[in-house]
C-alpha cells in the first residue's frame, strides 16, 4: 500500500470514528431529552423525580433527575390523617401512598404557588398512569383541601371524595355516631355523623368561610330513647371555605336557618372547639321540613 493510500485510509477511519462519536453524543442527548418529557398520562409541565422516602399519606422525599439535594414534596389539594397525631387511617394512608410511589420515578406538576410556608415543594403527583393525589382521596385515605390559588384539580378531587363517601371507602366506611354530645372528644380525628339543630350562621365573603353552628342532640339508644348528656351546651362549628362554597346551593345560609340537619365529616378540635369542614354538598343534609334544601 502506498503512502497516499495509507493516508486516505486513516482519514476515512478518522471520519467514521468522528461520525460514530457524534452519533453517540446525539443519541445520548436524545435519550436525555426524552427523559425530560412526561408520558401521555402526566401533564405537559410535569417534571421527573425519584421518591426516596414516603413520610406519610400526603408527603414524600424525592430527588430530581440530577440526583442532587433531596426535596420534600407536599401533595397539593389533599389532606391525609397525621401519623404523628395518631389519627385514624393515618397508617393506611401512608401505606397506600408508599405502594404507589416509593422507590419509583414520579412526575410532579405544580400550580400557581409551588412552595408552602415551610419551604416544601407543592405538587400533583403522577406515577405509572395514576394521579396519586386523586387515588388517595378516591380510596378514602385523604380529604380534599383546596387553598386558592392552587385549585387546578379542584373539581376532580371533590368528585373523588364524593365518590369515596358514597361508596363507604376508607375513613368513610368507619363513621362514628356519638351517643351523646359529651362523647365528641373521644372521636376527634374520626369521621362522625352528627344530627342537631342549626343555632347560628355567619355567611362567608371576601375570602371568609361560611360558618354554621349546630347543637348535636343525643342519638337514640337501643330502647329508642335519647340518652342524657352531661355536656348539653356543646356546639360544633361546620365550616365551608370559599374554595368550596360555589359547590353548595346559593341560598344555603338562608335555607338552613333553624333547621335540623345531619352532618358527616372528619371531626377536629381547634382551640377547645369542635369543627367539621365540608368539601361537598352530600356531607350536609336537612332532616325535617318538607321542601327544604338538601345537599
N, C-alpha and C positions, 0 to 999 in steps of 0.2 A: 504493500500500500504506500503510495506517495505521501509526502508531507502535506500537500494540499488536501488530499483525500482525508488524511487524519484530522486536519483542522476542521474540515467540513463535518466530519463525524462527531467531533467534540462539540461543535456549535449546535448540531442537531440534538445531541444528548442534553446540552445545557438548556436548549429551548424547550424540550419535552419536560425536563425536570422543573423548569420555571413554571410551565403551564400546569403541571401537577400540583406544585406548591400553591399557585394562585387559586386553582380549583379547590384545593383543600381548605384554604382560608375562606373562600367564598362559601363552601359548604358549611364550614363552622359558623360563619356569620349568619347564614340562612337558618341553621338549626337554632342559633341563639335568638334570632328574631322570632322564629316560630314559637319558641319557649315563652315569649312575652305576650303572645296573642292568646286571649282567653278562648276556651272552647265554646261551641254554639250555645251551651246551656248556661253560660255565665254572661253577665252584662259586658258590653264592649269596653267599659272603663275599669274592669276588674284587673287586679294585679296579683301575681302568684306569691304565695307564702308556704312554708312548710311548718306545720304545727308540731312543736316540740313538747308541749305540756298542756293538758286541759286543767284549768283552775277550778271551774265549776260549770253550771249549766249555761252560762252566757259569757264566759271569759276564757280566752286561751293565751298561751305564749307561743310566738312564732318567729321565724326568721325569713327575711326576704330572699330572693334568689341569689344575692351576693354572699349569703351566709354570714352577714355582719351581725351587729348587735341585735339581740332578741327584743321584740316589742310585745307589749301586752295589748291584745285586741279585745275590746268590749263589743258584744253583738248589739247592733242597732235595732231599735223597735221592739225589743222584748225585755222581760224581767223574769229571771228564774229564781226559785226559792234559794235562800242563802244557806250554804253548808255551815259556815261559822256560827250562824244563829240557830242551827239545828232545826230549821223549818221543814215541815212535811214535804216530801217529794224532792228535797234538795239532792239527795244521793242518786235518786232515779234520774233526775235531770242531768246530773254530771255524767252518769254512766251512758246516757243516750247521746250526749254531746261527744263523749270520748269515742264511742263506737263509730260515729260518723267522721271524725276529723283527726284523731290523734295519730301522729306519725305520717300524715298524708299531706300531699300538696292540695292547698285550697286556693280559691280565688276570692279576693276581698274587694268589694266595691264600697265606695264611701257615699256621703250625702253632702248637703250644703256645709255642715260643720263636721270636720273629720277627726277632731280630738275633743276630749272632755276636760273638766277642770283638774283631773288627776293626771293629765298627760297621756292617758290611754288612747290608742287609736280606736276610732269607732268604725264599724263596718258591717256590711251584709256579707255573709259567708256562704260560698257555694263549693260543694265538694261532690265529685262523682255524679253529677247530674242532679244534685239535690240542693234546694235552697234551705240551708241548715236552720236559719232563724225561723222560717215558717214551719219546718218539720217539728221543731221543739214545741211550738205553740199548738200545732195540729195534734200532737201526741198528748197534750195536756200537761207538759212539763214546764211551761213558761206562760206568762201572761203578756199581752201586748202592752208596750209602754212607748207612746209617741210623744216626743218633745220637739216642738217646732224650733227650727225649720226642717228638721230631719223627719220628714213624713213620706218619703218616696214610695214605700211599700205599705202605707197605712191601710188601704182598703183590703189588700191581700192578707195582711196579718190579722185584721179584725175579723174577716170572714173565716180564717183558720181557727180563731178562738171560738167563734160561734159554733163552728162545726164540732170542735172538741167538746164543748159544753153540752151540746145536744146529744152527742154520742156517749157521754159519760166517760171520756178518756182521762187517764192520769188523775190529776188533782180533782177533776170534775166528776170522777167516779167515786170519790170518797167525801161526799158532802156531809158536814156535821150539822146537826139540828139541836142547838142548845135547848134543854128542857125548860130553862128559865133564864132571865137576863143575867142573873148572878153567875151563870156558867160561862159567860162570854170569855172571860180571861183564860179559861182552860183551852180555848180553841184559837188563840191568836196565831196567825200563820197558816191556818187551815181554811179551806173553802167552807163557808157556812151558808145555811139558808135561814133567813130571819123573816118573821112576819110581825108587822107592827103598824102603828098609826103615824102618819106624817104630821109632825108638830111644828115644822117651820121650813121655809125655803128661802134661799138667797140666790137669785138669778145671777149668772155669770155675765161677763162682759169686759172688754178691754184687757184681755189676757187673764181674767179672773175665772176660776172654776165655778160651776154651779154647785151649791151646797144644799143638800136635802137632809133634814134631821128626822129620824124616826125613833119611836119608842117601842122597842120589841115587847110583845106580850108572851107570857108562858105558853109553851106548846102543850096540848092536851096529853095527859098521861094515859096509861092503859085503860083506865076506867072512864075516859072521855072528859075528865075534869082537869082544868088547868092547875098546875102546881103553883104554890105560893112563891113569891120572890122576896129574897132578903135585900134586893137592890132595885126597888121598883122605879127609881128615877133614872135608871140607866138609859142613855141615848146613844145612838150610832149615827155618825155623820157619813152620808152617802155622797161621794164626790164624782162629778163629771167634768173632766178637764176640757178646755177649749178645743183641743185637738180631736175630741170625740163628740163634742156637742152636736154637730150637724148630722150625726147619725141617729139622733133621737128626734122625736116629734117636735116641731117648732113651738107648740103650746104646752110642752111638758110641764113647766113650772105652774102654769095656771090650772091645768087639769089634775095635777097631783095634790093640790091643796086640800087638806082634811081627809084624804083617802086612807084606806087600809091597803097596805102593799106587801109584796113578798120580794125580798132582795137576795140574790145569790152572788157571792163573791168571796175573795180572799180577805179575811179579817186581819186588820193591822191595828196596832196601838201606837198613837203618836201623842207624846206629852200627856199621857194618862187618859187619852180619849180614844174611843174605838172608831175605826174608819173602814169603809169599803169603797174602793174605786171601781166605777163601772166603765167598761170598754165598749159594750154593745147592748142594744135595747132589750135583748132577751134576758138580761140579768135583772130586770125590774118589771114586775107585774102588778097590776091593780087587781085586788081580790074581790072588791064589792062595788056596788053602784053600777047597775046595768047601763051600758052605753058609754061608760067611761073609757079613757085611754088605757090601752095595754101595750106593753112592749113586745 
